[in-house]
Amino acid sequence: MYRAVRGVRVLSSRSLLRKSLQNRVVTVSVTRTFSSQDSEDPPAPKDSEEKTLIPTANDAFNGHPGLAHIHVPEFFPTVPCIAVNKNPVLPKFVKMVEISNPELIDLVSNRIRLNKPYVGVFLKKDDENTSDVVSDLDDIYNIGTFCQVTEMRNVDDKLRLVLLGHRRIKITDIAKPPESKKTEEKTEESKKTEEKTEEEEEKSDSVEYVVQVETDNLKHDPFKQNDEVKALSGEIVKTFRDIIKLNPLYKESIQLLVDSGKQIIDNPPHLADFGAGMTSADGHELQRIIEECDIPTRLQLSLELLKKEHAIVSLQRKLGQEVEEKVNKMQRKFMLNEQLKIIKKELGIEKDDKQALVDKFNDRIKDKTLPSNIAEVVEEELKKLQYLDSHSSEFSVTRNYLDWLTCLPWGVKSEECYEIDSAREVLDRDHYGLDDIKQRILEFIAVGKLKGTVQGKILCFTGPPGVGKTSIARSIAQALNREYFRFSVGGMSDVAEIKGHRRTYVGAMPGKLIQCLKKTQTENPLVLIDEVDKMSRGYQGDPASALLELLDPEQNSNFLDHYLDVPVDLSKVLFICTANATDTIPGPLLDRMELINVSGYIAEEKLAIAQKYLSPKSQETTGVKEINLKISDEAVLALIRGYCRYV
């Protein structure tokens, strides 16, 4: 396909050229770069390549000083034969070709040196044949284009030519290339060498190529500017304009020729060639335009090609619009989804998608002080979460694991209070009597005030049920301004209740100590482990052995929960245990704790407890006022003797 593009001058008519050259000799040179090649044409030359400029009659309008006198002859019978495939050269169009046959290169170069830069370009019948010469005239169409070489470049072992088509020609016969003169005097040795060379050439060059042909000008049939020709010409121009509207890329190449094209319209042969050359038709369809001598038929063929081109351009535009609409629809949907996410986030109804989860976990830990090893684990799990499918089981496991890992109070502690007077007031308010127990607790707090911390001591209150062991632990937590957490190990036989389950199990959870940290949101709570004397052991492990690590001040700074699988510092936690008897507590565990015996109360103390604590609490619970009910001391003593003998 040959397109007239920006920078290419196309003559409006042959008569205009003849008139402009009449009675004068044109001396011009071609210095413009032609860019009419299609995908089959060779690439643009580099500046370093050898370049020869040949003057053309087409440059008569430039007034440019030339390199040599040139005149395009009206009849030039013998021309070099250049065979091209897929796309022929139409008159007044430019094409760049490359020739590699040495004989053809020598012939064209000699013609150019003799100031005869003319060649014949003919289309090959086989599109797969890429050679620039043929061995038989039957391999090419006998009608082609008489072209002028406007530029020549040597590229490696090839010769690159820029050709400008002038007129149609027809092959009449094969012309023999001129033979070079040979030296008459030759020595015997040179003759023998030449004979050997000729024998080798005969073997290697057994095929003779057609490099030069005899031609005759092919003129179109006479025609009249009747209504049919005018209608075809007008329809071609109208189709031009329709194509320009659909594809502005054609505008630069044909807008000028169409808008100022009264001369083109008045020249139907040139208009037909120009219309065909602007299409993407294949070479054989363009060859029909070249071979057609009847001008109305040629115009009809050109109009058909233009209509096909218009349909192709329309389809391209339709496809482009569909793709653009699809892209715009996707972009619009994306923008609406993003806005919807922002709105849901502002309203607090954002769905639990991956990014929301990552943002939630990052917000949890941004104000916490995570140890370096914990931070690495969190970052690795967050990256893993982003690549997992939200419907997979691994996604749920990772999400739950991050939920536990980020909700722990890393670096968060409650401020402790070591005021002795305040602690005494709390103990007296909640408990009556127990002076020796209160004194020991105050001593414990006093030592903590001197040391700055109460960690390192494990207290264990022993005594019968109901003497206030659990309530004393709660009062100590209030006195020290610590969060309070209680869990009972009575009847516990599963070590996972303390050490946690492994994440591979369905429904796995951390142990009680990790649950305590999550609930209290502080690293230094007071944890009451109740009923340590009633633990059992089974096939799921020995909880008493697990408590050995938990209650050892030297080991609990790196407590390893099976679920979290990262070390957790429990050294700041104050542990207090309770037991009814010490006989069933394992010896190694008993050695970890400081025993404080909470014995029973005497009758007078029980009476005072009933009057000051139990009776007001019972009246408040039942809604009975004091004026409606009066309990005598004898009734209370009867209750003490009959129902409280173990306390």
C-alpha positions as CSV (number, residue, x, y, z in Angstrom):
1,M,0.0,0.0,0.0
2,Y,1.4,3.4,-0.9
3,R,0.1,6.4,1.0
4,A,0.8,10.0,0.2
5,V,2.1,11.3,3.5
6,R,3.3,14.5,4.9
7,G,6.5,15.6,3.1
8,V,5.7,13.9,-0.3
9,R,4.9,16.1,-3.3
10,V,2.4,14.5,-5.8
11,L,2.0,16.1,-9.2
12,S,-1.5,17.1,-10.1
13,S,-1.3,16.1,-13.7
14,R,1.2,15.1,-16.4
15,S,0.3,18.1,-18.5
16,L,1.1,20.5,-15.7
17,L,4.5,19.0,-15.4
18,R,5.1,19.1,-19.1
19,K,4.0,22.7,-19.2
20,S,6.3,23.7,-16.3
21,L,9.3,22.1,-18.0
22,Q,8.7,23.4,-21.5
23,N,11.5,25.5,-23.0
24,R,13.7,25.2,-20.0
25,V,16.0,22.8,-18.2
26,V,15.3,22.1,-14.6
27,T,18.2,21.8,-12.1
28,V,16.9,20.6,-8.8
29,S,17.8,18.0,-6.2
30,V,15.7,15.8,-3.8
31,T,16.7,16.3,-0.2
32,R,13.4,15.3,1.5
33,T,12.9,12.0,3.3
34,F,10.0,10.0,1.9
35,S,8.0,7.9,4.4
36,S,5.5,6.0,2.3
37,Q,6.9,2.6,3.1
38,D,4.6,0.0,4.7
39,S,5.5,-2.9,7.0
40,E,7.3,-4.6,4.1
41,D,9.6,-1.6,3.3
42,P,13.1,-1.4,4.7
43,P,13.8,0.7,7.8
44,A,14.8,4.4,7.6
45,P,18.6,4.8,6.8
46,K,21.1,6.1,9.2
47,D,23.1,9.3,8.7
48,S,26.4,7.3,8.4
49,E,25.2,5.4,5.3
50,E,26.4,6.5,1.9
51,K,23.8,8.6,0.1
52,T,23.4,9.8,-3.5
53,L,20.9,12.4,-4.4
54,I,19.4,12.4,-7.9
55,P,17.6,15.4,-9.3
56,T,14.0,15.0,-10.3
57,A,11.6,16.9,-12.4
58,N,9.1,16.8,-9.6
59,D,11.3,19.4,-7.8
60,A,10.9,22.0,-10.4
61,F,8.5,23.8,-8.1
62,N,11.1,24.2,-5.4
63,G,13.5,26.5,-7.2
64,H,16.3,24.5,-5.5
65,P,19.7,24.6,-7.2
66,G,20.4,21.1,-8.6
67,L,23.2,18.7,-9.0
68,A,22.8,17.9,-12.7
69,H,20.5,18.6,-15.6
70,I,17.6,16.1,-15.8
71,H,14.6,15.6,-18.1
72,V,12.1,12.8,-17.8
73,P,11.8,11.3,-21.3
74,E,8.4,10.6,-22.7
75,F,9.7,7.3,-24.1
76,F,12.4,5.2,-22.6
77,P,12.1,1.6,-23.9
78,T,15.0,-0.2,-22.1
79,V,14.8,-0.1,-18.3
80,P,16.2,-2.3,-15.4
81,C,13.5,-4.7,-14.2
82,I,12.8,-4.5,-10.4
83,A,10.4,-7.1,-9.1
84,V,8.4,-6.2,-6.0
85,N,5.9,-8.3,-4.0
86,K,2.6,-7.4,-2.3
87,N,2.5,-3.7,-3.3
88,P,3.2,-2.2,-6.7
89,V,4.1,1.5,-7.3
90,L,1.3,3.7,-8.6
91,P,2.1,6.7,-10.8
92,K,2.9,9.9,-8.7
93,F,3.5,7.8,-5.6
94,V,6.8,7.1,-3.8
95,K,8.2,3.8,-2.6
96,M,11.4,2.7,-1.0
97,V,12.9,-0.6,-2.2
98,E,16.1,-2.6,-1.6
99,I,17.8,-4.7,-4.2
100,S,20.5,-7.3,-3.5
101,N,21.2,-9.0,-6.8
102,P,24.8,-7.9,-7.7
103,E,24.0,-7.8,-11.5
104,L,21.0,-5.6,-10.9
105,I,22.9,-3.4,-8.5
106,D,25.6,-2.8,-11.1
107,L,23.1,-2.2,-13.8
108,V,21.2,0.4,-11.8
109,S,24.4,2.1,-10.5
110,N,25.7,2.4,-14.1
111,R,22.5,3.9,-15.3
112,I,22.5,6.5,-12.5
113,R,26.1,7.4,-13.3
114,L,25.1,7.9,-16.9
115,N,22.4,10.3,-15.7
116,K,19.6,7.8,-16.7
117,P,18.0,7.1,-13.3
118,Y,15.0,5.2,-14.6
119,V,13.8,1.7,-13.7
120,G,10.7,-0.4,-14.3
121,V,8.9,-1.8,-11.3
122,F,6.6,-4.8,-11.7
123,L,4.6,-6.8,-9.2
124,K,5.3,-10.5,-8.7
125,K,2.5,-12.9,-8.9
126,D,3.7,-14.9,-5.9
127,D,3.6,-12.9,-2.7
128,E,5.9,-15.3,-0.9
129,N,8.7,-14.6,-3.4
130,T,11.0,-12.0,-1.8
131,S,13.7,-11.8,-4.5
132,D,14.1,-8.6,-6.4
133,V,14.8,-10.4,-9.7
134,V,12.9,-13.2,-11.5
135,S,14.1,-15.9,-13.9
136,D,11.0,-15.8,-16.1
137,L,8.7,-13.1,-17.2
138,D,5.8,-15.3,-16.3
139,D,6.6,-14.7,-12.6
140,I,5.6,-11.0,-12.8
141,Y,2.8,-9.0,-14.3
142,N,3.8,-7.6,-17.7
143,I,2.3,-4.2,-16.8
144,G,4.1,-2.0,-14.3
145,T,5.3,1.5,-13.6
146,F,8.1,3.6,-15.1
147,C,9.9,5.0,-12.1
148,Q,12.6,7.6,-11.5
149,V,15.3,6.9,-8.8
150,T,15.2,10.0,-6.6
151,E,17.6,8.8,-4.0
152,M,20.1,6.0,-3.6
153,R,21.9,4.6,-0.6
154,N,24.4,1.8,-0.1
155,V,23.4,-0.3,2.9
156,D,25.8,-3.2,3.6
157,D,25.6,-5.4,0.5
158,K,22.3,-3.9,-0.7
159,L,21.3,-0.9,-2.6
160,R,18.4,1.2,-1.3
161,L,16.4,3.2,-3.8
162,V,13.6,5.8,-3.4
163,L,11.4,5.5,-6.5
164,L,8.9,8.0,-7.8
165,G,6.3,6.6,-10.2
166,H,5.6,8.4,-13.5
167,R,3.6,6.4,-16.0
168,R,2.4,2.9,-16.9
169,I,4.6,0.7,-19.0
170,K,4.2,-2.8,-20.6
171,I,6.9,-5.4,-21.1
172,T,7.5,-6.3,-24.7
173,D,10.7,-8.4,-24.5
174,I,13.7,-9.3,-22.4
175,A,16.7,-7.0,-23.0
176,K,20.3,-8.2,-22.6
177,P,22.4,-6.3,-20.2
178,P,25.4,-4.5,-21.7
179,E,28.6,-6.5,-21.6
180,S,31.8,-5.0,-20.1
181,K,34.9,-4.7,-22.2
182,K,37.5,-7.3,-21.7
183,T,41.2,-7.0,-22.0
184,E,42.5,-8.4,-25.3
185,E,45.9,-9.4,-24.1
186,K,45.9,-12.2,-21.5
187,T,48.7,-14.4,-20.3
188,E,48.4,-18.2,-20.5
189,E,48.1,-18.4,-16.7
190,S,45.3,-15.9,-16.6
191,K,43.4,-17.8,-19.4
192,K,43.6,-21.0,-17.4
193,T,42.4,-19.2,-14.3
194,E,39.5,-17.7,-16.2
195,E,38.5,-21.0,-17.7
196,K,38.3,-22.5,-14.2
197,T,36.3,-19.5,-12.9
198,E,33.9,-19.7,-15.8
199,E,33.3,-23.4,-15.1
200,E,32.6,-22.6,-11.4
201,E,30.3,-19.8,-12.4
202,E,28.4,-22.1,-14.8
203,K,27.8,-24.5,-12.0
204,S,26.8,-21.9,-9.4
205,D,24.9,-19.5,-11.7
206,S,23.0,-22.0,-13.8
207,V,19.8,-19.8,-13.5
208,E,19.8,-16.6,-15.6
209,Y,17.8,-13.7,-14.1
210,V,15.8,-11.1,-16.0
211,V,17.5,-7.8,-15.0
212,Q,16.6,-5.6,-18.0
213,V,13.5,-5.5,-20.2
214,E,12.1,-3.8,-23.3
215,T,9.0,-1.8,-22.6
216,D,6.4,0.4,-24.3
217,N,4.2,3.1,-22.8
218,L,0.7,2.0,-21.8
219,K,-1.8,4.8,-22.4
220,H,-5.4,4.9,-21.2
221,D,-8.3,4.8,-23.6
222,P,-9.8,8.1,-24.6
223,F,-12.7,9.2,-22.4
224,K,-15.2,12.1,-22.1
225,Q,-16.0,14.1,-19.1
226,N,-19.6,12.8,-19.1
227,D,-22.0,12.5,-16.1
228,E,-20.8,9.1,-15.2
229,V,-17.1,10.2,-14.9
230,K,-18.1,13.3,-12.9
231,A,-20.3,11.3,-10.6
232,L,-17.6,8.7,-9.9
233,S,-15.1,11.5,-9.3
234,G,-17.4,13.3,-7.0
235,E,-18.2,10.1,-5.0
236,I,-14.4,9.4,-4.6
237,V,-13.9,12.9,-3.2
238,K,-16.9,12.5,-0.9
239,T,-15.5,9.2,0.3
240,F,-12.2,10.9,1.0
241,R,-13.9,13.4,3.2
242,D,-15.9,10.7,5.0
243,I,-12.7,8.8,5.8
244,I,-11.1,12.0,7.1
245,K,-14.0,12.5,9.5
246,L,-13.6,8.9,10.8
247,N,-9.8,8.8,11.1
248,P,-8.0,12.2,11.4
249,L,-4.7,10.4,10.6
250,Y,-5.6,10.6,6.9
251,K,-6.2,14.3,7.2
252,E,-2.6,15.5,6.9
253,S,-2.0,13.4,3.7
254,I,-5.2,14.0,1.7
255,Q,-6.9,17.1,3.2
256,L,-4.8,19.5,1.2
257,L,-5.2,17.5,-2.0
258,V,-8.9,17.1,-1.6
259,D,-9.8,20.7,-0.5
260,S,-7.6,22.3,-3.2
261,G,-8.2,19.5,-5.6
262,K,-10.1,21.0,-8.5
263,Q,-7.3,19.9,-10.7
264,I,-7.5,16.4,-9.2
265,I,-11.2,16.2,-9.9
266,D,-10.6,17.5,-13.5
267,N,-8.0,14.7,-13.9
268,P,-9.9,11.4,-13.5
269,P,-6.9,9.2,-14.3
270,H,-4.8,10.7,-11.5
271,L,-7.8,10.8,-9.2
272,A,-8.3,7.0,-9.7
273,D,-4.7,6.3,-9.0
274,F,-4.7,8.6,-5.9
275,G,-7.8,7.0,-4.5
276,A,-6.4,3.5,-4.9
277,G,-3.1,4.4,-3.4
278,M,-4.7,5.8,-0.2
279,T,-6.3,2.4,0.6
280,S,-5.0,-0.7,2.4
281,A,-5.9,-2.9,-0.5
282,D,-3.6,-5.8,-1.4
283,G,-1.2,-5.8,-4.3
284,H,-3.3,-7.7,-6.7
285,E,-6.2,-5.3,-6.3
286,L,-3.9,-2.4,-6.9
287,Q,-2.5,-4.2,-10.0
288,R,-6.0,-4.3,-11.5
289,I,-6.0,-0.5,-11.2
290,I,-2.6,-0.3,-13.0
291,E,-3.7,-2.6,-15.8
292,E,-7.1,-1.0,-16.3
293,C,-7.0,1.4,-19.3
294,D,-10.7,2.3,-19.4
295,I,-11.0,5.4,-17.1
296,P,-14.6,4.9,-16.0
297,T,-13.8,1.3,-15.0
298,R,-10.7,2.4,-13.3
299,L,-12.6,5.0,-11.3
300,Q,-15.2,2.3,-10.4
301,L,-12.5,0.0,-9.1
302,S,-10.9,2.8,-7.1
303,L,-14.2,3.8,-5.6
304,E,-14.8,0.1,-4.6
305,L,-11.4,0.1,-2.8
306,L,-12.2,3.4,-1.1
307,K,-15.6,2.1,0.1
308,K,-13.9,-1.0,1.5
309,E,-11.4,1.3,3.3
310,H,-14.3,3.4,4.6
311,A,-15.9,0.3,6.0
312,I,-12.7,-0.8,7.6
313,V,-12.1,2.7,9.1
314,S,-15.7,2.7,10.4
315,L,-15.2,-0.7,12.0
316,Q,-12.0,0.4,13.6
317,R,-13.7,3.5,15.0
318,K,-16.6,1.4,16.3
319,L,-14.2,-1.1,18.0
320,G,-12.2,1.7,19.4
321,Q,-15.3,3.3,20.9
322,E,-16.5,0.0,22.3
323,V,-13.1,-0.5,24.0
324,E,-13.1,3.1,25.2
325,E,-16.6,2.7,26.6
326,K,-15.6,-0.5,28.3
327,V,-12.5,1.1,29.8
328,N,-14.5,4.1,31.0
329,K,-17.2,1.8,32.5
330,M,-14.5,-0.1,34.4
331,Q,-12.9,3.1,35.6
332,R,-16.3,4.5,36.6
333,K,-17.1,1.2,38.5
334,F,-13.7,1.4,40.2
335,M,-14.2,5.0,41.2
336,L,-17.7,4.2,42.6
337,N,-16.4,1.2,44.5
338,E,-13.6,3.4,46.0
339,Q,-16.2,6.0,47.0
340,L,-18.4,3.4,48.4
341,K,-15.6,2.1,50.6
342,I,-14.9,5.5,51.9
343,I,-18.6,6.1,52.7
344,K,-18.8,2.7,54.5
345,K,-15.7,3.5,56.3
346,E,-17.0,6.8,57.5
347,L,-20.3,5.2,58.5
348,G,-18.6,2.4,60.3
349,I,-20.1,-0.3,58.1
350,E,-17.0,-1.2,56.1
351,K,-16.9,-4.9,55.1
352,D,-14.2,-7.1,56.5
353,D,-12.1,-7.2,53.3
354,K,-8.4,-7.7,53.2
355,Q,-7.4,-4.1,53.1
356,A,-9.7,-3.2,55.9
357,L,-8.3,-6.0,58.0
358,V,-4.7,-4.9,57.4
359,D,-5.6,-1.3,58.3
360,K,-7.4,-2.5,61.5
361,F,-4.4,-4.6,62.6
362,N,-2.0,-1.7,61.8
363,D,-4.1,0.7,63.8
364,R,-4.0,-1.6,66.8
365,I,-0.2,-1.8,67.0
366,K,0.7,1.7,65.9
367,D,0.6,3.0,69.5
368,K,2.1,-0.1,71.1
369,T,5.8,-1.0,71.7
370,L,6.3,-4.4,70.1
371,P,9.5,-6.4,70.6
372,S,11.5,-6.7,67.4
373,N,10.8,-10.5,67.1
374,I,7.0,-9.9,67.5
375,A,7.1,-7.0,65.0
376,E,8.7,-9.3,62.4
377,V,6.1,-12.0,62.9
378,V,3.2,-9.4,62.6
379,E,4.7,-8.0,59.4
380,E,5.2,-11.4,57.8
381,E,1.7,-12.5,58.7
382,L,0.2,-9.3,57.2
383,K,2.0,-9.9,53.9
384,K,0.8,-13.4,54.0
385,L,-2.8,-12.3,54.6
386,Q,-2.8,-10.1,51.5
387,Y,-1.9,-12.9,49.2
388,L,-4.4,-15.5,50.6
389,D,-7.9,-16.1,49.2
390,S,-10.5,-14.7,51.5
391,H,-12.5,-17.9,51.2
392,S,-9.7,-20.3,52.1
393,S,-9.3,-21.9,55.5
394,E,-5.8,-20.6,55.8
395,F,-7.1,-17.1,55.5
396,S,-9.3,-17.5,58.6
397,V,-6.5,-19.1,60.6
398,T,-4.1,-16.2,59.7
399,R,-6.8,-13.6,60.4
400,N,-7.6,-15.1,63.9
401,Y,-3.9,-15.4,64.7
402,L,-3.3,-11.7,63.8
403,D,-6.3,-10.7,65.8
404,W,-4.9,-12.3,68.9
405,L,-1.3,-11.1,68.2
406,T,-2.3,-7.5,67.7
407,C,-4.8,-7.2,70.6
408,L,-2.3,-8.0,73.3
409,P,-1.1,-5.1,75.5
410,W,2.5,-4.9,74.1
411,G,4.3,-2.3,76.3
412,V,1.1,-1.2,78.1
413,K,1.2,-1.2,81.9
414,S,-1.1,0.2,84.6
415,E,0.5,2.6,87.2
416,E,1.0,0.8,90.5
417,C,0.2,2.3,93.9
418,Y,2.3,1.3,97.0
419,E,0.6,3.6,99.5
420,I,0.4,1.6,102.9
421,D,-2.5,3.7,104.3
422,S,-4.6,3.3,101.2
423,A,-4.0,-0.4,101.2
424,R,-4.9,-0.7,104.9
425,E,-8.1,1.2,104.3
426,V,-9.1,-1.1,101.4
427,L,-8.4,-4.2,103.5
428,D,-10.4,-3.0,106.5
429,R,-13.3,-2.0,104.4
430,D,-13.7,-5.4,102.7
431,H,-12.6,-7.7,105.6
432,Y,-13.2,-7.9,109.3
433,G,-10.5,-9.4,111.5
434,L,-7.7,-11.3,109.9
435,D,-5.2,-9.0,111.4
436,D,-2.2,-11.3,110.9
437,I,-3.2,-11.8,107.2
438,K,-3.6,-8.0,106.7
439,Q,-0.2,-7.3,108.3
440,R,1.5,-9.8,106.0
441,I,-0.1,-8.2,103.0
442,L,1.0,-4.7,104.1
443,E,4.5,-6.0,104.6
444,F,4.4,-7.5,101.1
445,I,3.3,-4.1,99.7
446,A,5.9,-2.2,101.7
447,V,8.7,-4.4,100.3
448,G,7.4,-3.7,96.9
449,K,7.5,0.0,97.5
450,L,11.1,-0.2,98.5
451,K,12.0,-2.5,95.6
452,G,9.8,-0.6,93.0
453,T,8.0,-3.8,92.1
454,V,6.2,-6.7,93.7
455,Q,7.0,-9.3,91.1
456,G,9.0,-12.3,92.1
457,K,6.7,-13.3,94.9
458,I,4.0,-15.9,94.5
459,L,1.4,-15.8,97.3
460,C,-0.8,-18.8,98.1
461,F,-3.7,-18.4,100.5
462,T,-4.8,-21.7,102.1
463,G,-7.8,-22.4,104.4
464,P,-11.3,-23.8,104.5
465,P,-14.0,-22.5,102.0
466,G,-15.6,-19.2,102.8
467,V,-12.9,-17.6,104.8
468,G,-12.3,-14.9,102.2
469,K,-9.3,-16.1,100.2
470,T,-10.7,-14.9,96.9
471,S,-12.0,-11.6,98.2
472,I,-8.6,-10.9,99.8
473,A,-6.9,-11.3,96.4
474,R,-9.4,-8.8,94.9
475,S,-8.7,-6.3,97.6
476,I,-5.0,-6.6,97.0
477,A,-5.6,-5.8,93.3
478,Q,-7.5,-2.7,94.2
479,A,-4.9,-1.6,96.7
480,L,-2.1,-1.9,94.1
481,N,-4.2,-0.4,91.4
482,R,-3.9,-3.5,89.2
483,E,-6.4,-5.1,86.9
484,Y,-7.9,-8.3,88.4
485,F,-8.3,-11.6,86.6
486,R,-9.4,-15.0,88.1
487,F,-9.5,-18.4,86.7
488,S,-9.9,-21.7,88.4
489,V,-7.8,-24.8,87.7
490,G,-10.0,-27.1,89.8
491,G,-10.6,-30.3,87.9
492,M,-8.4,-29.2,85.0
493,S,-6.7,-32.0,83.2
494,D,-5.8,-30.4,79.8
495,V,-2.5,-28.6,79.7
496,A,-3.8,-26.6,76.7
497,E,-5.9,-24.6,79.1
498,I,-2.7,-23.0,80.3
499,K,-0.3,-23.4,77.3
500,G,-2.9,-23.0,74.5
501,H,-3.8,-25.1,71.5
502,R,-1.7,-25.3,68.4
503,R,-3.1,-23.4,65.4
504,T,-3.4,-26.5,63.3
505,Y,-6.4,-27.6,65.3
506,V,-9.9,-26.5,64.5
507,G,-11.2,-24.1,67.0
508,A,-7.7,-23.5,68.5
509,M,-7.4,-20.8,71.2
510,P,-4.6,-19.4,73.3
511,G,-4.2,-20.4,77.0
512,K,-5.8,-18.6,80.0
513,L,-2.8,-16.3,80.5
514,I,-3.0,-14.9,77.0
515,Q,-6.8,-14.5,77.4
516,C,-6.1,-12.6,80.6
517,L,-3.7,-10.2,78.9
518,K,-6.3,-9.5,76.2
519,K,-9.1,-8.9,78.7
520,T,-7.1,-6.7,81.1
521,Q,-5.2,-4.9,78.4
522,T,-2.2,-4.4,80.6
523,E,1.1,-6.3,81.1
524,N,0.9,-6.2,84.9
525,P,-2.4,-7.5,86.1
526,L,-3.1,-9.5,89.3
527,V,-4.0,-13.1,88.3
528,L,-5.7,-15.3,90.9
529,I,-5.3,-19.0,90.2
530,D,-8.0,-20.6,92.2
531,E,-8.2,-24.2,93.5
532,V,-4.6,-25.2,92.7
533,D,-5.0,-28.2,95.0
534,K,-7.7,-29.8,92.9
535,M,-5.9,-30.2,89.6
536,S,-5.9,-33.6,87.9
537,R,-3.8,-35.2,85.2
538,G,-4.8,-37.3,82.2
539,Y,-3.8,-38.2,78.6
540,Q,-3.9,-34.5,77.6
541,G,-1.0,-33.6,80.0
542,D,-0.3,-32.4,83.5
543,P,-1.5,-28.9,84.3
544,A,0.6,-28.8,87.5
545,S,3.8,-29.2,85.5
546,A,2.7,-26.4,83.2
547,L,2.2,-24.1,86.2
548,L,5.8,-24.8,87.2
549,E,7.0,-22.7,84.2
550,L,4.2,-20.1,84.7
551,L,5.0,-19.5,88.4
552,D,8.8,-19.5,88.1
553,P,10.1,-15.9,88.0
554,E,13.1,-17.0,86.1
555,Q,11.2,-18.7,83.3
556,N,7.9,-16.7,82.9
557,S,9.7,-13.8,81.2
558,N,9.7,-15.9,78.0
559,F,6.5,-17.8,78.4
560,L,5.7,-19.7,75.1
561,D,2.1,-20.2,74.3
562,H,1.4,-22.9,71.8
563,Y,-1.1,-20.8,69.8
564,L,0.9,-17.6,69.6
565,D,4.2,-19.5,69.2
566,V,6.1,-16.3,70.2
567,P,7.6,-15.6,73.7
568,V,5.5,-13.5,75.9
569,D,6.8,-11.7,79.0
570,L,4.7,-12.6,82.1
571,S,7.3,-11.5,84.7
572,K,5.3,-8.3,85.5
573,V,2.2,-10.3,86.4
574,L,1.4,-10.8,90.1
575,F,0.2,-14.3,90.7
576,I,-1.8,-15.3,93.8
577,C,-3.1,-18.8,94.4
578,T,-5.7,-20.3,96.7
579,A,-6.1,-23.8,98.0
580,N,-8.1,-25.6,100.7
581,A,-5.3,-28.0,101.5
582,T,-1.7,-28.3,100.6
583,D,-1.5,-32.1,100.7
584,T,-2.5,-32.6,97.1
585,I,-0.3,-29.8,95.7
586,P,2.9,-31.3,94.0
587,G,6.0,-30.6,96.0
588,P,7.9,-28.7,93.2
589,L,4.9,-26.4,92.7
590,L,4.5,-25.9,96.4
591,D,8.1,-24.7,96.7
592,R,7.4,-22.0,94.2
593,M,4.8,-20.2,96.5
594,E,4.7,-18.4,99.8
595,L,1.9,-20.0,101.9
596,I,-0.3,-17.7,104.0
597,N,-2.8,-19.7,106.1
598,V,-6.2,-18.1,106.4
599,S,-7.8,-19.8,109.4
600,G,-11.5,-19.7,110.5
601,Y,-13.2,-17.1,112.6
602,I,-14.2,-17.2,116.2
603,A,-17.9,-16.7,117.2
604,E,-17.6,-13.0,118.0
605,E,-15.9,-12.3,114.7
606,K,-18.6,-14.3,112.9
607,L,-21.3,-12.3,114.6
608,A,-19.6,-9.0,113.7
609,I,-19.3,-10.1,110.1
610,A,-22.9,-11.0,109.9
611,Q,-24.0,-7.7,111.4
612,K,-21.7,-5.4,109.4
613,Y,-21.4,-7.2,106.1
614,L,-23.8,-10.1,105.5
615,S,-27.0,-8.6,106.8
616,P,-26.9,-5.3,105.0
617,K,-25.9,-7.1,101.8
618,S,-28.8,-9.5,102.1
619,Q,-31.3,-6.7,102.8
620,E,-30.1,-4.9,99.7
621,T,-30.4,-8.0,97.6
622,T,-33.9,-9.0,98.7
623,G,-35.3,-5.5,99.0
624,V,-36.3,-5.9,102.7
625,K,-35.9,-2.8,104.7
626,E,-34.5,-2.7,108.2
627,I,-37.8,-1.5,109.7
628,N,-39.6,-4.5,108.4
629,L,-37.1,-7.1,109.6
630,K,-35.0,-7.3,112.8
631,I,-32.5,-10.2,113.4
632,S,-31.5,-10.7,117.0
633,D,-28.0,-11.7,118.0
634,E,-29.3,-15.0,119.4
635,A,-30.6,-15.9,115.9
636,V,-27.3,-15.1,114.3
637,L,-25.4,-17.2,116.9
638,A,-27.7,-20.1,116.3
639,L,-27.0,-19.9,112.6
640,I,-23.2,-19.7,113.3
641,R,-23.3,-22.8,115.6
642,G,-25.5,-24.8,113.3
643,Y,-24.3,-23.9,109.8
644,C,-20.8,-22.3,110.0
645,R,-18.8,-24.8,112.1
646,Y,-16.1,-25.3,109.3
647,V,-15.4,-21.6,109.0
